[in-house]
């Protein structure tokens, strides 16, 4: 096993699937800057570019390296740029539908152990948005945690009510709380961060992620905007970046995301809404939509108060959104493949 890489998150899982190209080394993606990659190996950071052949064979964005990926690279720190020839299999991944009208997936980060979903108690707390994040985190295979920040700006009973609302929605992920001002809760969070494991912090702009990273790194690696009298911060993270903390844990900070579209997340939906999924097995019709069919076990549970109407509405909305974007994405891929076949056929005709 490549023991020298364990501090960067390398495990037996990657070793078992390793089939490196000859004359290449292993490195982990720390950041992506347009056509350049910042890589990390046991010697430190260095720059690299994707090989032209790799780009030709893997034109879709979700097949290209993102922060947290492991790659096979030729060259290293002593060269101006290394050349990336291969992308290793991803153990876990966090992705979303790209912002806007496109149904293409966008990779956020790869090979995470835990994804920490950050929401502010003061302005940002939103149960529906939290459910959306949880679906995609769970679908990608990472362990979800919820972090409620800016607890010093709300009364204790408000914080208790928010946690109760999370539990009432059937969400069982661990909930942590933190005040960056008083540092209450920081020690509990630090105990979560285990050496050699990778953690990704995700959430909307202004929830306190950059301030949190500053606290964890204990140095001003990022210039955090001042907090206004209303408690709304000015978010300053401009790119995703993998950093190693002094204690050995690896953290990925993310720019705030205004949209977090769900795409192809059936497994995540089933896991996040386990109670609804289990009840669906008892519906009268196998293709029950859980909207108005007679004998729907889920609607019966709503009627007796076993499941909240808002929880069911959220599940149905996310399921429809996920299926729609997945269909659109599949149709786009099919058109690309058909066009590629047409070009090959046209070239053969010209050769004749």
GIBEL-V691791 format. One record per residue. N is the residue number from 0. D_CENTER is the distance of its C-alpha to the mean C-alpha in Angstrom with 2 decimals. Layout:
n:N d_center:D_CENTER
n:N d_center:D_CENTER
This chain:
n:0 d_center:27.41
n:1 d_center:26.18
n:2 d_center:26.67
n:3 d_center:26.49
n:4 d_center:22.74
n:5 d_center:21.82
n:6 d_center:21.33
n:7 d_center:18.50
n:8 d_center:16.71
n:9 d_center:18.91
n:10 d_center:19.88
n:11 d_center:22.32
n:12 d_center:19.68
n:13 d_center:19.37
n:14 d_center:23.13
n:15 d_center:23.99
n:16 d_center:22.30
n:17 d_center:23.57
n:18 d_center:25.93
n:19 d_center:26.13
n:20 d_center:28.31
n:21 d_center:31.61
n:22 d_center:32.03
n:23 d_center:28.33
n:24 d_center:26.41
n:25 d_center:22.93
n:26 d_center:20.55
n:27 d_center:16.94
n:28 d_center:15.21
n:29 d_center:15.07
n:30 d_center:14.85
n:31 d_center:15.52
n:32 d_center:18.47
n:33 d_center:19.53
n:34 d_center:21.49
n:35 d_center:21.27
n:36 d_center:19.03
n:37 d_center:19.38
n:38 d_center:19.59
n:39 d_center:20.39
n:40 d_center:22.83
n:41 d_center:25.46
n:42 d_center:27.58
n:43 d_center:25.15
n:44 d_center:23.29
n:45 d_center:24.54
n:46 d_center:23.91
n:47 d_center:23.58
n:48 d_center:23.54
n:49 d_center:22.72
n:50 d_center:25.90
n:51 d_center:27.45
n:52 d_center:27.79
n:53 d_center:24.09
n:54 d_center:23.35
n:55 d_center:26.13
n:56 d_center:24.91
n:57 d_center:21.20
n:58 d_center:21.35
n:59 d_center:18.21
n:60 d_center:15.25
n:61 d_center:12.75
n:62 d_center:15.38
n:63 d_center:15.54
n:64 d_center:14.15
n:65 d_center:11.05
n:66 d_center:10.48
n:67 d_center:10.71
n:68 d_center:12.63
n:69 d_center:16.21
n:70 d_center:18.97
n:71 d_center:22.74
n:72 d_center:24.52
n:73 d_center:28.21
n:74 d_center:29.67
n:75 d_center:28.30
n:76 d_center:29.13
n:77 d_center:32.75
n:78 d_center:32.02
n:79 d_center:31.12
n:80 d_center:28.09
n:81 d_center:26.78
n:82 d_center:26.19
n:83 d_center:23.15
n:84 d_center:24.46
n:85 d_center:21.84
n:86 d_center:18.19
n:87 d_center:17.84
n:88 d_center:16.20
n:89 d_center:12.58
n:90 d_center:12.65
n:91 d_center:9.07
n:92 d_center:6.18
n:93 d_center:2.79
n:94 d_center:5.10
n:95 d_center:7.44
n:96 d_center:11.18
n:97 d_center:12.52
n:98 d_center:14.36
n:99 d_center:17.99
n:100 d_center:19.99
n:101 d_center:18.54
n:102 d_center:16.86
n:103 d_center:15.24
n:104 d_center:11.58
n:105 d_center:9.70
n:106 d_center:7.50
n:107 d_center:5.15
n:108 d_center:5.54
n:109 d_center:7.53
n:110 d_center:9.71
n:111 d_center:8.16
n:112 d_center:10.72
n:113 d_center:9.43
n:114 d_center:6.74
n:115 d_center:9.27
n:116 d_center:9.32
n:117 d_center:12.21
n:118 d_center:14.98
n:119 d_center:18.48
n:120 d_center:21.39
n:121 d_center:23.59
n:122 d_center:22.34
n:123 d_center:18.70
n:124 d_center:18.87
n:125 d_center:18.06
n:126 d_center:17.80
n:127 d_center:16.92
n:128 d_center:13.91
n:129 d_center:12.86
n:130 d_center:13.42
n:131 d_center:11.31
n:132 d_center:8.13
n:133 d_center:9.48
n:134 d_center:10.14
n:135 d_center:6.87
n:136 d_center:5.64
n:137 d_center:9.20
n:138 d_center:9.50
n:139 d_center:7.32
n:140 d_center:9.60
n:141 d_center:8.23
n:142 d_center:10.61
n:143 d_center:9.89
n:144 d_center:12.04
n:145 d_center:13.30
n:146 d_center:14.98
n:147 d_center:17.72
n:148 d_center:19.13
n:149 d_center:22.47
n:150 d_center:24.37
n:151 d_center:27.54
n:152 d_center:27.61
n:153 d_center:28.03
n:154 d_center:30.69
n:155 d_center:30.01
n:156 d_center:30.80
n:157 d_center:28.13
n:158 d_center:25.45
n:159 d_center:26.98
n:160 d_center:26.96
n:161 d_center:23.24
n:162 d_center:22.46
n:163 d_center:25.02
n:164 d_center:23.43
n:165 d_center:20.11
n:166 d_center:22.18
n:167 d_center:24.41
n:168 d_center:21.55
n:169 d_center:21.13
n:170 d_center:17.90
n:171 d_center:18.46
n:172 d_center:15.48
n:173 d_center:17.04
n:174 d_center:17.71
n:175 d_center:18.50
n:176 d_center:20.45
n:177 d_center:21.21
n:178 d_center:23.69
n:179 d_center:23.39
n:180 d_center:27.06
n:181 d_center:28.60
n:182 d_center:25.96
n:183 d_center:26.32
n:184 d_center:23.43
n:185 d_center:22.48
n:186 d_center:24.23
n:187 d_center:22.43
n:188 d_center:19.02
n:189 d_center:20.45
n:190 d_center:21.66
n:191 d_center:18.18
n:192 d_center:17.34
n:193 d_center:18.91
n:194 d_center:20.12
n:195 d_center:18.47
n:196 d_center:15.20
n:197 d_center:11.85
n:198 d_center:10.05
n:199 d_center:7.25
n:200 d_center:8.55
n:201 d_center:7.22
n:202 d_center:10.01
n:203 d_center:12.90
n:204 d_center:15.47
n:205 d_center:18.13
n:206 d_center:16.68
n:207 d_center:17.62
n:208 d_center:14.68
n:209 d_center:16.99
n:210 d_center:19.86
n:211 d_center:17.97
n:212 d_center:17.14
n:213 d_center:20.84
n:214 d_center:21.94
n:215 d_center:20.08
n:216 d_center:21.32
n:217 d_center:24.64
n:218 d_center:25.31
n:219 d_center:24.82
n:220 d_center:22.41
n:221 d_center:21.20
n:222 d_center:23.70
n:223 d_center:22.63
n:224 d_center:24.35
n:225 d_center:26.91
n:226 d_center:26.46
n:227 d_center:28.81
n:228 d_center:31.15
n:229 d_center:29.00
n:230 d_center:26.08
n:231 d_center:23.84
n:232 d_center:22.42
n:233 d_center:22.15
n:234 d_center:18.73
n:235 d_center:19.26
n:236 d_center:16.16
n:237 d_center:16.50
n:238 d_center:14.11
n:239 d_center:11.15
n:240 d_center:13.04
n:241 d_center:13.20
n:242 d_center:16.10
n:243 d_center:18.24
n:244 d_center:19.82
n:245 d_center:23.51
n:246 d_center:22.99
n:247 d_center:21.07
n:248 d_center:17.49
n:249 d_center:14.81
n:250 d_center:12.46
n:251 d_center:10.01
n:252 d_center:10.77
n:253 d_center:9.47
n:254 d_center:12.02
n:255 d_center:12.30
n:256 d_center:11.11
n:257 d_center:14.06
n:258 d_center:12.71
n:259 d_center:9.72
n:260 d_center:11.46
n:261 d_center:11.21
n:262 d_center:12.38
n:263 d_center:13.79
n:264 d_center:12.33
n:265 d_center:15.65
n:266 d_center:14.74
n:267 d_center:12.12
n:268 d_center:14.89
n:269 d_center:17.51
n:270 d_center:15.92
n:271 d_center:15.00
n:272 d_center:18.44
n:273 d_center:20.39
n:274 d_center:23.60
n:275 d_center:23.70
n:276 d_center:22.91
n:277 d_center:25.70
n:278 d_center:28.14
n:279 d_center:27.58
n:280 d_center:29.36
n:281 d_center:32.47
n:282 d_center:32.69
n:283 d_center:35.93
n:284 d_center:34.41
n:285 d_center:31.88
n:286 d_center:30.41
n:287 d_center:30.45
n:288 d_center:28.33
n:289 d_center:28.79
n:290 d_center:30.33
n:291 d_center:34.12
n:292 d_center:35.16
n:293 d_center:37.91
n:294 d_center:37.03
n:295 d_center:33.32
n:296 d_center:32.41
n:297 d_center:29.44
n:298 d_center:31.69
n:299 d_center:34.27
n:300 d_center:31.86
n:301 d_center:31.12
n:302 d_center:34.89
n:303 d_center:35.60
n:304 d_center:32.78
n:305 d_center:30.81
n:306 d_center:27.71
n:307 d_center:27.18
n:308 d_center:27.64
n:309 d_center:24.71
n:310 d_center:22.40
n:311 d_center:23.80
n:312 d_center:23.57
n:313 d_center:19.86
n:314 d_center:19.39
n:315 d_center:21.67
n:316 d_center:20.11
n:317 d_center:16.55
n:318 d_center:18.23
n:319 d_center:20.32
n:320 d_center:17.63
n:321 d_center:15.52
n:322 d_center:18.83
n:323 d_center:20.07
n:324 d_center:17.30
n:325 d_center:17.29
n:326 d_center:21.08
n:327 d_center:21.04
n:328 d_center:18.75
n:329 d_center:21.06
n:330 d_center:24.09
n:331 d_center:23.00
n:332 d_center:22.55
n:333 d_center:25.95
n:334 d_center:27.60
n:335 d_center:26.39
n:336 d_center:27.79
n:337 d_center:30.99
n:338 d_center:31.49
n:339 d_center:31.07
n:340 d_center:33.69
n:341 d_center:35.95
n:342 d_center:35.88
n:343 d_center:36.75
n:344 d_center:39.55
n:345 d_center:40.87
n:346 d_center:41.00
n:347 d_center:42.97
n:348 d_center:45.40
n:349 d_center:45.97
n:350 d_center:46.76
n:351 d_center:49.46
